[in-house]
Amino acid sequence: MSTKTALISVSDKRGTLEFAQGLTQLGWRILSTGGTLKHLQDNGVPAVQVSEHTGSPEILDGRVKTLHPHIHGGILAMRGQPEHVKQLAEQKIDPIDIVAVNLYPFRETAAKPGVALEEVIENIDIGGPSMLRSSAKNHNDVTVICDPVDYETVLSELKSSGATTLETRRRLAVKAFRHTADYDSAIDTYLSKAMFEEPVLRLSFQPGKALRYGENDHQKATFYPEYPGVEANLGSCRQLHGKELSYNNLVDADAALEAVRDLHEVPAVAIIKHTNPCGYATGKTLAQAFESAWQADPVSAFGSVIAVSRKLDMATAELLKGRFVEAVVAPGFEPDALDFLQKKSKDIRLLDLGTLIAPQPRKVYKHILGGMLEQDRDVELWRKWETATTLSFPNEVRPLAGFTWRACKHVKSNAIVMGYEYEAGCYTLVGMGPGQPNRIDSNLKLCQPRARENLARIAESKGFADVEAFVREAMGRCVMASDAFFPFDDNVRAAHEGGIRYIVQPGGSLRDAEVVATANELGIAMVFTGTRHFRH
């Protein structure tokens, strides 16, 4: 049997030495170039320089070295075609059976601050993509590797049977085509912007998974996970238990995760129903935060999706007993809690995120018929914290106000919410008016009535004899927040009628002076944040 040949030329040298050593031990001949060749030879691997193999020197500062018939003929020849085999013999071309190539670091170079266009262009790989595409096209006979994680699989198959399986070669070929497509896409995106100021959007996702159905059962749906990034997300999380995730589960889980990210520094819980937080609370423990969030709206919490900011412990898991929840998203589960929840229900979906960190800046997208909308992720909480009224906003109320403002950020517009400090340093959402065409309905018809119900429930749980008196006094200690400015002073007057004494809003209305004057007249302290949080 003739000696098998592998061509190895990589920028990412992880695992390359071990792979080449393994091939050499199996009797393979190694071809290589540049830095890869030096790396192998310095470590005792008898690699042959490509220019020696082709009989042609590298030219143009290395721009041309693998673009040669002895390389591409050796890759593209179909071993089962007698005429191809004959031509290889006539031209004295050896078949190349493995091509391990990864590309010049174009993305990394383009991302460097202040990098010159010429340097970026020099990091556009030509020979690499050509070899990957040639190898992937001829995958019936050639094994192509563009990712170091695949070295072990290839070596294992070679050791066990002397060849890779067709299934492996197909999988690696598709991976190579995907890799070159992403690479070309990055070049197009960068050069279009750098040369012509033309923003080009090319998104790339991992293979999709069909969902049971979409928002409704007559709609088909698929989830395409992003490639792993810095932040824990639903594409990279591990499902530890439960039924398949549905389209609506994923949408609500994303809303829950985004809401709890803003409280990642403390034990916190977000209970989401139809993307709105019907429960949102912090506590000294996760269990305390969970119970407070649940009690804010136990009716809506039925069938909800929940995200928590801490590893879910047994005390919190026990609170789920007898309560129907679609999914729980957490940065881990304690073993006893996981076992308990798995036994509690065969259906509850348990998603392990890994490490939870603060939301990071990035672009986010929304598809509409006719195109894609791109915007910055809403990670800014407030641009300023400015008391607009004559009456000062007390420092001791600011932590509650900050919590309430965070809650408001995650409620559908037009949003009015109310937060309450139910125990020293522990906060909960008691009133929520989401998604109304006008802000006064969100306030008067939804937020305030719900706040009074929840405060009455708190009074009863604490054994207060005069529940109404407790509610009146507690309303005065709540903070109200609005996701956008008040266009008129009607919401301020409505807040006053409900006993509200503290309001947080962005400001920026043409009638700010009138709104502030009314707040001053009614004895309400008001803060402007300078940042609105519309959520459509």
TORPAPA-688791 format. One record per atom (N, C-alpha, C): z, y negated, x negated. Coordinates in pm, whole numbers, plus 32768, in hexadecimal, padded with zeros to 4 digits. Last residue first. Layout:
BEGIN
ZYX...
! end
This chain:
BEGIN
88E06DA2902C88876DC2909D886C6E5790A689CB6CD58FCE89B06D658FC289626D91903D8A316BB88F1489E26BF28F8189C86C868F658B056B278E858AED6BB78E7A8AA86BED8EF68B1769FF8DB48B0F6A438E368AEC6AD58E208BE069388CF38B8D69B08CF18B8C69F08D7B8C9C68718CFA8C1B68508CBF8BBA68C68CBB8D9368848D6F8D7768DC8CFC8CF368BA8CB68E8B67B18DEE8DFD67C68DDD8DE7681C8D618FA467DB8EC48F6B67E68E3D8ED567F58E47908E67308F8E900A676E8F818FD9676A8EF1919A672F906E917167248FE290EF67728FD091CD667E9198919766F8915B916F66DB90CB921665B2924A927865EB91EC924D666F91AF9162652F92E491A665A19322920965E692C490F96469923F9137644192BE918F64B092F790876508917990F764AE915A9143648791D88FBC65819210902365D491D2909D657F91AF8F26649C924C8F6664E792B88FD5654092828ED16459914A8F2263F991978F6B644092098E336535910D8EAF651D90C18F0B64BE910E8D62650C91C38DB0658991C68E36657591808CFF6414916F8D34642191F88D8E649E92028CAB645790708D1063EE90808D5163F8910A8BE5651A90A18C61653E905B8CCF64D790738AEF650B911C8B6364D891658BE7650091238A3F6587907C8A2C64F7908D8AA464B890D28AF766788FB58AB9664C90338AA465B490318B8666CB8EDC8AF866B08EC98AAF66868F458C6C67E68EE98C4A67598EE88BB467488ED68CC568F48EEC8C7868C28E7A8C6D682A8E738E26691F8F408D99691E8F638D4A68DE8EEF8F5D69738FBD8F0969728F458E7869788F73908168F090558FF4691690628FB2690F8FD891B668FE90FA91716903907990E26938908D9229690A91F1924C6895919F92006891911B91FB696D934391D2697B92B691F268FA926B922669709454929B696493FD927B696F93689150696794F9918869EA94DD920069E794819112685C94F091436892956F9182691C955C90AC685593EB912B6811940A91686846948C8FBA68D9940E9020691193B490A868D593D38F37682694B38F5568AC94E58FC068EE94908F1D675194028F6E673E947B8F9567C694B78E7367CC934C8EF66799931E8F52678893978D9467FC93E58DE0686D93B18E696844937D8D3966F7941A8D6A674A94898DBB67C294578CCA6646936A8D5A665B935E8D9366B793C98B9966D792E58BE2667A933C8C776696932C8B4F678692248AF2671892428B3166AE929C8C09680791248C1467E491B28BB3677191CF8B6168E090348BA56865905E8BAC685890F68BA56A46902D8B5169D090168B98695590518C716AF9905C8C136B168FEF8BB66AA28FD08DBF6A91907E8D396A8F90B78CD56AA290468F106AF790B58EA16ADB905B8E1D6AE490A690696AB490E38FE76ACB91208F7B6AA790B9919F6B4690A191336AF2906E90B46B1990B592E16B409149925F6B7C912892046B1490E593B96ABD91A493BC6AE59117933C6B2A90EB938A6A9492AD93996A1E9258939F6A3E91C493996B94930A93156B51930A93196AD692B094AD6BBE92FD94566BFF929A93CB6BC09296950B6B2F93DD95366B07935794D96B4092EC948B6BBB94AB94766B2B949B94996AFE940E94F26CBF948094636CA6947394486C12945D96046C9A94B695D96CC5943095456CA4941B95F66C5895C3962A6BF5956395FF6C1994D595996D49962995476CD1963695746C6595D4966B6DFA95F995EB6E0E95B595986D8E95B897A26E0A95DE974A6DA2961696C56DA695CB98006EE4954898126EE195D897B26E7F961A976C6FA1944A978E6F1B947C97966F1D9514972F709093BE979D708D941F97C57003944F965670B3932696CE708592E097457073933E959770F693DC95B9715B937896397136932D95857006946A95BD707D94AC95E870E69447950A6F6693A7958E6F4293DC95D26FBA941C94176FEA938994726FE2931795006FC3934793AD6FBD948793C57047945C9426704A93E593936EAA947C93EF6EE494DF94116F7394B992CF6E9A93BB93536E63939C93BB6E9893FF91FC6F0B944A922E6F4D93D292B96F1B93AC91D76E51951C91F36EDF953892346F2394C0919B6D6A948992166D6D94DA923C6DFD94FE90A86DBA9416911B6D9993BF919C6DA0940F90066DD594F690266E4B94A8909F6E31944E8FF76CC3954B90356D2995A1905B6DA895558F7B6C52945B90046C30948490416C9694E48E766CDB944F8ED76CD893E28F666CBE94138DF46CC895598E086D43950D8E7C6D3994AA8DE86BD495D98DD96C4C962B8DFA6CCD95DF8E156B0C95138E666B10958D8E5F6B9595D78D666B58942F8DF06B2994248E406B4894A28C6F6BA2948E8CB06BF7942A8D456BD894228C3E6AC0952B8C556B41956C8C9A6BA2950C8C146A0694618C8769F194BB8CA56A7195088B2A6A4C93E08BA86A62939B8C216A5493F88A256B06947F8A6A6A8794638AF86AA4943589CC6C0B947289696B9F946089AA6B16944B8AA76CDA93AC8A866C9694298A206C2694108B116D8392D98A886D8B93078A656D48938A8C726DB8931C8BF66DC592CD8B786DAB931D8DAD6D6792F98D436D4993578CBE6D4A930F8EE76DE892D18E606DEA929A8DFC6DD29309903A6DF192638FD76DC392C58F4E6DBC928690C96E60919490FB6E74921D90976E4A928790C86EF29062906F6EAE90BF90A16EC9914C91E66ECA8F8F91926F1B8FE7913C6EC0903E92A96EE68E6192586E9B8EC192006EF78F1493CC6EB18DA693746F158DE5932C6ED48E5B948A6E008D4894206E298CEC93C06E908D2495716E688E2F955F6E128DBA94F56E4B8D5C94B26ECC8F4A95256EE28EF3950A6E918E7593DF6E5D8FCA943A6EB0901A94B76ED88FCD93336D4C8FDC93886D8A8F7793F56DDA8FBF91EC6D529068927D6D43907E92C76D8A900C90B56CB390C391066D0A907091996CEA90808F986CA7919190216C7A917B906D6CE2912A8E426C2D91A28EA76C95918F8F306C55917D8D006C0792168D836BC692128DE96C3692048BA56BFD91D68C246C4291C78C9A6BE191C88A6E6C3692648AD06BD092408B5C6C0D92418A6F6D2991558A6D6C9E91868A426C9A921A8B496E3C91138AC76E09913B8AD26D7C91748C2A6E3490028C176E3C90938B916DFD90B58C696E078EFD8C306E888F1D8C1C6E9E8FB28CE26D0E8EE58C666D258E9B8C1F6DA48EC98DD56D318F608D6C6CEA8FA88CE36D028F688E6A6DA88E938E4A6DF48F0D8DD46DB58F558E806CD18DE48E386D4A8DBA8E106D9D8E348F1E6C298E818E976BFE8E5C8E426C758E2E90076CBD8E888FBF6CA58F058F2F6C7A8EE990566CAF8D7990396D308DB98FE36D1C8E35907E6B9A8D61901B6BDE8D0F8FF36C648D4891506B798E1890D06B368E3290606B778DE092186C058D9691E96C348E1891616BF78E38922F6B5E8CB092086BEB8CA491D56C268D2792786A5A8D2D91F56A708CED91D36B048CDB93716A2B8D8893136A648DE8928E6A8B8DA693F669B08CBD94266A348CE493C96A788D49937B68B78CAD935F691B8C46938869A78C7192FE68268DDC936F68568D8B934668C08D26923067198DE6922C67A98DFF929567E98DA5929865DE8E73927966358E02927D66C88E2E91FD65088F4E9267656B8F43924265CF8ED69103649A8F359177644E8F0391ED64AB8EF0900A658E8ECD905B65448F2D90CA64F58EEA8F9266258E0D8F4365B98E468F96655D8E9F8FD366BA8CE0901266938D5F8FCB66198D948EFF679B8C4B8F1D670C8C598F5B66F18CE28E8968598B7A8EF6686D8BDA8F3667E48BEE8D3868C48B398DA968688B278E1468908B8A8CA1699C8B608C7869428AF58CE568DD8AD58D096AEB8B9E8D0D6A5C8BC08CE66A0A8B468C836BE18B5E8CE26BD38BCC8CEC6B428BFA8B506C708B0B8BA56BF98AFE8C026BEF8B778AA96D3F8B478B246D608AFE8B816CE88AEE89B06DA28BE88A176D3F8C0A8A9B6D668BC688936DCB8B1889036E078B60896F6D9C8B76876F6D098B4287E46D2B8AF3884E6D6B8B4C86556DA88BE886B46D3C8BD287226D6B8B75851E6DF08C7E85786E028C0C85D76D8B8C05846A6E9E8D7584B96E288D5285166E498CDF83246F1A8D9883AC6F328D6983EE6EAE8D48823E6F3A8EB482696F1D8E2B82FB6F3C8E1181EC6F8D8FAA819A6F2B8F6581C76F0D8ED9831B6FB4903D828F6FD6904B823B6F68900C840F6FA48F3683E16F7B8FBA834F6FA58FC5851970198E72848D70278E9984786FF48F2685D96F818D8185D36FA48E0F85406FA98E3786A36F9D8C5886226F978C9E86316FBD8D3187416EF98B3F87436F568BB186C96F3A8C0787946EDD89E6873C6EBD8A55874C6F268AC388E26E93897188656EDE896D880E6EAC89E08A306E7F88F789B46E3B8920893B6E9789118B1F6F7089748AD76F3289058A586EEC89388C606F8F8A068BCE6F8A8A198B8B6F3A89A98D55703D893A8D2B6FCA89898C936FC989998D5871AA894C8D69712989088D3C70B989658DC372F2894E8DA0728089A38DBD71FF89588D57742988CF8D9D73AB88B78D68733B89108D01751089D38D2074F389488D63746B89408CD3754A8ADF8C8374E38A9E8C8F74E38A078CBA764F8BB48D0076268B3B8CA675C88AEC8CD4767C8D078C7B764C8C9D8CCD76158C298CD977558E0A8D30771D8DA28CDA76FC8D2A8CB4776F8F618C6C775F8EE38CC877198E7F8D25786190408D3F77DF90038CFE77D78F798CFC796E90958C91790B90A38CA7788A90558DCE7A1290928D5A7A3F90458CEE79D490418F14799090678E97798F90B18E2779C290598FF879DC8FD89006798F90548F87799990A98FA97A4A8EEB8FDB7AA48F528FE67A608FDA8F5E79648E658EFB79CE8E768F267A328EE2905078DE8E5F8FE378A88EB08F7679108EC890E779848DB0911679678E3890A3793A8E91905179768CC5906579F68D06908E79E38D99906D78648C8D8FE9789E8CA48FF579228CEF918078538C63914378088CD190BA78418CF491A078F18B8291E0791B8BFE91A678D38C7790FF785D8AC190E078E88AE9912079138B6C909977138B2190FE776A8AE590E877F88B178F56769A8AF58FB476D58B53901A77278B048E8B75738AAE8ECF75EE8A8C8F3176198AF88E6274718B288E5174888A988EA075028A6A8DCB74C78C688E3F74A88C138E1B74BA8B808D7F74D48DB78D4774B48D358DB974868CDB8D6675A98EC38DC5755F8E708D8775508DE68CD575BE900C8CCD75CD8F7A8D3A757A8F388D2175C8911D8CA2760290F08CA2761E905A8E50762691B48E0D75CD91558D8F761291258F457644929F8EBB766992818E7A75FD922C908976AD92639033763892718FA5765C9247912C77819228911D775D92B590C676E492CE917376FD90EE9186776E9149917F773F91DA91767628904990F87645908B910476B790F0926876268FCD925575C6903991D275DC9085924676D88EFE929177058F73928176A68FEA91C576378E3F917B76A38E8191C176D08F01929775988DE6922A755C8E3491DD75C68E81933176578D61936F76048DC9930575C48E22928076BD8CA392A977118D1392E476BD8D84918075C58C4991F3761C8C32921C76658CB1905675618BBB909875808C39910575E88C23905274618AD2904374F18AE6909575198B60900773268B769055737A8B1A9035740D8B338F8072A58C3B8F7372708BB28FC072C18B4B8EB373408D378F35731B8D008F2472F58C6D8DFC733D8E678DFB73378DD58E8373078DA68D8B73F08F828DFA73AD8F3E8DE273AF8EA78CEB73E390B78CDD7406902A8D4173B18FDC8D59745D91FF8D3673F9919B8D17743891148DB474E092DF8D2B74F992B28CFC749992478E8D73E293368E627469935A8DD0747B93308EB072D493158EBA7328929D8E9273B892B88EB4726794128E37725E93C58E3872BA934C8FC272A9944C8F5572D794A28ED172D794559061722C938C905972BE938E8FE972F493E6906B712E92E6900F714D93548FFC71E4935C9148711E9242910770A1926B90A770B792DF9199721791F491DA71DF926A919B715C929891037238910890E57288917F911E724891FD917E7185905790F27172907A90D071BD90FA927E71F89047926E7170907B91DE715690A6924472F08FD9928272EA905D92727260909A91D472A28EDF918772EE8F4191C272DF8FCC92A872218E5E922E71D68E7D91DC721D8EE8935772FC8E46937F72878E94930572348EBC92BD73A18D9F92E373CF8E25930B735A8E7E92B2730C8CB5923773238D009257734F8D8F93BD72188CA59384729D8C8A930472AA8CDA93C971148CEB940C71398C6E93E171C58C43928170B58D65930B70E28D72934870FC8CEA917C701F8E2D91B870448DAD924770728DC7906C705D8F1390F7703C8EF2911670618E618FB77077902C8FAA70488FA19034701B8F778EEE70ED91348F7070EF90F28F5D70CB90608DF170BA91748E4F70B391E48EDE70BF91B18CFC702990CA8D82705C90AE8DDD704D91288BB57099912E8C1F703391338CA6707191128B01716C91368AFE711290C18B6670A290C48B5F721292028AE271C892118ADC715291B08C9571FC917B8C4E722F91F28BD371D692078D75724390768CF7720690A18CBF724D911C8E8971E38FCE8E5E724090378DE67200907D8F0571CE8E8F8EA471928EEB8E7671FD8F4D902C719D8DD78FDF71F68E2E8F8171A28E8490DC71948C9B909771558D0D904371BB8D5791A2713D8B90918B71A68BF4915171688C7490DC70568AC49157707C8B0C913A70F48B648FE6701D8A59905B700F8A0190DD703C8A428F1C70288B158F2B709A8ABA8FAA70938A668EBE6F968BE68F506FA68BDE8F7370138B788DB06FA38BE08DEB6F1E8BD18E836F218BCD8D8470AF8C198D71707F8B8F8DB56FF88B7A8D9870C28D298E0E70E88CDC8E0170BF8C498C97706C8D788D0F70248DA58D8770448D4D8BEE712A8D058BE2709D8CDE8C5F704F8D048C46720E8D918C5672058D008C4D71758CD08BFA71D08E958C8771E98E758CA171D88DE08AE471C08E788B2F714A8EA58BC371598E828AB172CA8E2D8A90725D8DD18ADC71DD8DF68B01734D8F148B4973678E978B2D72FA8E308A4172F18FCA8ACD72CA8FDB8B1E72E08F5B895D736B8F58896172DA8F6D89F172AA8F7B89A9747A8F5E898E74378EDE899473A08EEC89C474AB90718A3574C190168A2274738F9588BD747E90C58925741F90EC89A3742F909788417560904C881374D7902F88827472904D894076518FF288D3761F904488AC75929016899577558F12899E76C88F38892676A08F8B89F7789A8F7E899778408F3C89AE77B18F6C8B5C78D98F958AD178E38FC18A7878888F6C8C4779248E858C1878F18F048B8379038F1E8C8F78C58D318CA979128DAA8C6078D28E1F8C46782C8C5B8C9E789D8C428CB078F78CBB8B3E77898BD78B7577B28C578BC378328C418B4D76948AE18B4A77248AFA8B8577408B848A7175748AA88AF075B48ACB8ADD764B8AE2898174F68A7F89B975428A0E8A3B758B8A30894474778B6988DE74CA8B2C891575228ABE8A1C73DE8BA68A0574538BF9899774AD8BC38AC173838A6E8A7773678AE98A5A73E98B338B5472D8895F8B58734B89B98B1073268A3A8A86721A887E8AE7722588EB8AE072AB893489B8723C87C18A40721C87958AA6723C880288E7734D882A88FD72CA87EE898E72B987C887F6744E88628880742588468888739F87FF86F173F189468719743188C887A373FC88A38733740B8AA8871173C18A308730741789B586BA74FE8B95872374C58B4186EA74738ACE863174EB8CC3860274ED8C39866E74AF8BE0863E75978DEC869075478D90865B755A8D02858275858F19859375BE8E9385E9755F8E42853975D4907185757580900A858575CE8F8884A675B091B884B875FA913C84ED759D90D08525757792F984F3753A927F850E7595920785A375DB93D1851175E593D384D275AA935586B075A793B48681762F939785EB764093A286E6747792F686E174C29373869B7547935A86E7743F91EC874D73FF92408756744592C786667584919A868474FA917786F274BF91CE86D476D19141867F7673918A86AA75E79162872B77619062871877A590E286BE7754913F866477098F4086DC77028F9286C07743901A85D8777D8E1285C877688EA2864F77698EE785E976D28CE9862177428D34861577228DC9850F76778BD6855576638C53858776E48C92853A764A8A7684FC76918AE7855276898B65859F74F58A23859F75858A0D855F75CA8A8684CA73D38A0C853D741E8A3F853074B18A1A8461728D89C2845A731A89A084DA736089CD838E71798A15840F71BE8A1D83FC72528A008302705F89B482E570EE89B1836A713789A9828D6F2489EB82FB6F7E8A0D82C9700D8A0B82476E0A892A82136E89895E82896EE5897682106CB4891482746D1E892782356D998968815D6C11883081466C5A88AC81B06CC688BA813F6B80874681A56B5687A6818D6B94883080966BE8868880596BA286FA80BD6B6C8760812A6C5785B780A86C19859B80756BC1860C821D6CB58620821B6C6A85A281996C1E858E81D46D3D870E822F6CCB871282226C75869581256DFC86AC80FB6DA7871C81516D29872481C56E7B85EC81566E2785C181226DCD8631828A6F02869182AF6EA0862A823B6E42860881EF6FA5873E82516F46877382716ED9870E81597040868681176FE986E881766F7D8719822C70C8860581D2707185BA818E700D86168299715B86D882ED70F9869182977097864281BF7200871581F171A3877982467135873881AF729D86368142723F8652816D71D686B682A373298661828D72DB85E6821F727385FD827A73AE875082E6734B874782D272EF86CE81A8745586F9819373F7876881FC73888765822474EE863681BC7490860D819D742B867B82DB757A86DE830B7528866F82A274C28644823676098788829275A687C282C17543875781C176AF86CB816D7650871581C375E2875482AA773E867E826176ED861D82087686866282EF77C1876A834E7764872E8308770886CA821378688784822977FF87E88288779687B28246790786A181CB78B986AB81DA784887118336798486DB83337926866C82B578D0866F82E37A2787B2834D79C487C68349795A875882227AC5873081FC7A6D879F826479FE87B382C17B4C867782557AF5864882277A9586B583687BDE872583A07B7986CB83357B18869C82A67C8387A082F87C2987F183357BBA879B82497D1686C981EE7CB7870A823D7C54875E833A7D2A85BD83027D57863D82A57CEC867582F97D44845C83367D0184CF82F37D33854E83257E64838A82D37DFC83CA83247DBA843983D37F1F832983677EF582D1830E7E88830B84B07F6483BC84327FA783DD83BC7F7E838585977EF2834A85A47F6883A085217FB083B785457E1982B185967E82827285987F0282C584C17D81836F84767DB682FC84C17E2982BA85957D41841985277D94844B84D67DD083D986307CA3836886697D1A83A685FB7D7783D885847BCC832F85AD7C2982C585E17CAC82FF85777B56843184FF7B8983F085237BEF838486837B0C845D863F7B6784BA85C67BA8847786AF7A58838986FD7AD3839286B97B3A83EC8602797E83BD85F179D0834586357A598356863678D6848E85E9795084AC85D679AA843286B077F2843C87047851848786BB78D584A185EC774E83C7863B77A98373868F780E83BF84B5773984668544771C84758595777F842283B97792845683CB77028442845E76D9844882F6789E8406838278748411838C77DF83F48216799884708229790C844B82BB78E6846481687AB2841581EB7A83844481FF79F58413802C7B2C847A807A7AD7841F80FD7AAF84637F9C7BBA85397FA47BF084B180047BA684557FBB7B3486247FAD7BC5862C7FBF7C0685A27FB67A2885E480387A6A85E5802E7B0185FA7EFC795E85A87EE079E885807F607A3C857F7F78787385FE7EFE78A286437EE6793586258043786085438067787985CE7FEE78AB861D7FAD782C845B7FFF78A58463802078C784F47F39773584A07EE577A8847C7F33782A848D801D769A84CB7FC176B3853A7F67772B851D8090769C83CB80DB76CE843E807D76F184B07FC4762983317FEC76B48318803976EE838D7FC0752883A57F46757B83A37F69760E838E80C374C68378809774E58401801A753D840680A674BC824F810A750B829780E2752B83257FDA740682097FCA749581EE802974EC823D80557315826E7FCF734082957FC073D782848163724782CF813872C5829280AD72EB82C881BF710E82868172715882EA813971D482A68232707781C5827D70EA81F5823E712B826F81906F9F81A3818D7006813A81D97083816481E26F06827E81606F49828381566FB6821982D76EA6821B82D56EFB829282526F4A829782806E08814B82D46E7C812F82D56EDD81A581EF6D4381D581A96D99817681FB6E17815782B56CBD826582536D0D82AD820C6D6F825083FE6CCF81D983776C9781DA83186CF6822185396CB8827D84D66D098237844B6CC9824486186C4182F585C56BF2829C85586C3F825386CF6D6D831886CA6CDC832C86706C9882C5861E6E95837086696E4D830A86606DB68320857A6F18842085F96EE6845686496E9583EF84A66F77838D848C6F0983EA850D6ECA841E8529704C830A84F86FD982BE84E56F608319855D70F783E085CD70C5839085A4704A833E8459712F843984B970EC8491852A70AD844083E771AF834F83B071348389841770E883DC8416726A8261847A722E82BD844A71A882F783147361826B834E72EA822D83AB72A68291836C74A283068318742E82EA836273BC82A5836C75FA829F8399758C82F6836D750A82B982F57743829182D976B68276832A765F82D58295786F823F8315782C825D8306779B823281C57966829681C178D882728243789982A0815E7AA7823D81CD7A54826D81B679C6823D806A7B0281DD80A37B428254811D7AFA828D7F337AC881677FBA7A8F81647FFC7AB881E77E417B8280AB7E827B5E812B7F0E7B2581137D877AF37FA07DF37B4E7FCA7E2A7B2380517C367AE37F577CA57A9F7F9B7D0B7B077FC77B327B107EEB7BAB7B2F7E9C7C257AE07ED27A5A7B027F877A8A7A827F517B087A937EFC7A3D7C0C7FD179D07BC87F897A007B497F467B2D7C3880597B127C827FDE7AA67C3C7F8C7B0C7B8F81347B7D7B7A80DA7B637BBE80547A2B7C0781A97A1E7B82816E7A927B6281117A9C7CF782037A2F7CF981A17A237C73815B7B507C9B82C37B847CE3824E7B1B7CE581DE7A997C2F83797AFC7BD883387B307C1982B97A117D1883C679C57CAE83837A247C4D833C7ADA7DB284457A9C7DDF83C77A537D71837C7BFC7D4184C77B6E7D2184CB7B2D7D4A84477D0A7D5F84A97CC37DC684F57C2E7DAE85007D627C7A842C7D627CF883E17D167D6884297CCC7B4E84227CFC7BB184827CEF7C3B84437D307A3C835C7CDF7AB683667D1F7B1A83C67DDC7968833A7D92797183B87D4179F283C77E53797F82397EA6797882B17E56799E832E7D84798681847DE879F081807E4179F381FB7D07789781C77CC1791581DD7D22798A81E07DCA77E581747DB077F182047D5C786B82267DCB782480587E45781C80AB7E227836813C7CCC782780027D2078977FD77DA7789780207C66773480657C4077B480A67C98782A807C7D60763380847D04767F802F7CE3770480757E517576807D7DD7756F80CE7D6575B0807F7F28756B7FD57F1875E780237E9B75E7807A7EF174727F557F1C74E77F067F09756A7F547EDE73267F617E8B739C7F777EBA740B7F1B7FA8727A7F177F7872747FA17F2172EE7FC47FF372757E10802972DF7E627FFC72DC7EF37F61719E7DAA7FF471967DAE803171FD7E0C7E5C720E7DB47E8171997E067F1871927E197E8373747D937E4572F47D767E7C72897DD47ECD74AA7CF67EF674457D587EB673C07D317DAE756B7C887E28751E7C737E4D74C97CEC7D4976B17CE27D2E76227CEE7DAF75D47CDC7D8C77B57CF27D34778F7C837D0D76FE7C887E3C78157DA97DB977E87DDA7D5677CD7D6A7F16785D7D067EDD78BF7D637E5078977D8E7F4F77707C877F2A77E57C367EE7784E7C8E7F9876D77D627F2276B07D157EF377217CBA808677567DB4800E775E7E097F90773B7DBA814078157CC7811577927CF88092779F7D44820F79227D1D819078F87CE2816878727D1D835F79887CD082FD794D7D2A8283791C7CDC84457A467C9283C37A3A7C4D83567A067CA9857F79B37C96851B79EF7CED849179DA7CAE8643792F7BFF861979B57BD985B779FA7C348678782C7C3A86DB78907C6586A8791F7C5585A177A07BE9862077827BA6868B77E87BC884E677FE7CA684DD782A7C1B855E78127BCE854077797D8E853C780B7D87853B783C7CF7852F76697D4885AD769E7D7B85B077377D6E841D76567D07848276417C9F8508767E7CC883AE76857E07838E76DC7D9683F976D17D29841275A87E91843976307EBB842076937E49839874D17E13842974E17E098458756B7E32825875637DF182B374F47DD8834475187DC78227769F7E9B81FA761E7E67827175C77E4581D578057E978225778F7EB981EA77137E7781D379607EE7818978E77EC081DC786F7EE982537A997E9182727A177ECB821579AC7E90822C7BEA7EF3820A7B807E94821E7AFA7EDA831C7CED7F4282BD7C857F6882A37C277EF283DC7DB07F1F835B7DBE7EDA82F47D567EFE84D47D897F7D847F7DE37FCD83F37DF17F9185307CCA7ED1856C7D517EC9851C7DB77F18849F7BF27F3484817C277EAE84B87CB57E9F85207BC5802784937BEF8026846F7C2E7FA0861E7B767FC986107BED801E85827C20802085DA7A8C7F4386157AFD7EF986077B7F7F48858579F2801A85267A167FB185597A8C7F5F867B79DA80A686067A1580E785A27A46807E871A79577FEC874179DC801A86CB7A25805B868978637FD9869E78B97F6486BE79487F8F869877F880DF8618781C80A38628787E802F877E779B8155875F7828816286E17857811D86FE7658815F876C76AF818C873B773F8199863F759F811A864C761780C786C1767080EE855474EC81AD85DD751A81CA85F175A18185845174F5814A84A57480812D853874A38141839E760C80BA83F675D0811E8436754E80ED82E0771680A382DA768A80788325763680DE8271784F806082EB7806808682E27779804C81B2795C80BC81A978D280898223788680BC81A27AAD805B81E17A4880AF81D179BF806D80EF7BDD805481017B55802081417AFC808881067D357FEC81067CD0805581267C478018803B7E017F2780B17DAB7F2D80A07D447F9B7FA77F237FC67FA17EA87F76801E7E557F8B800080787FAA80008000800080007F847FA7
! end
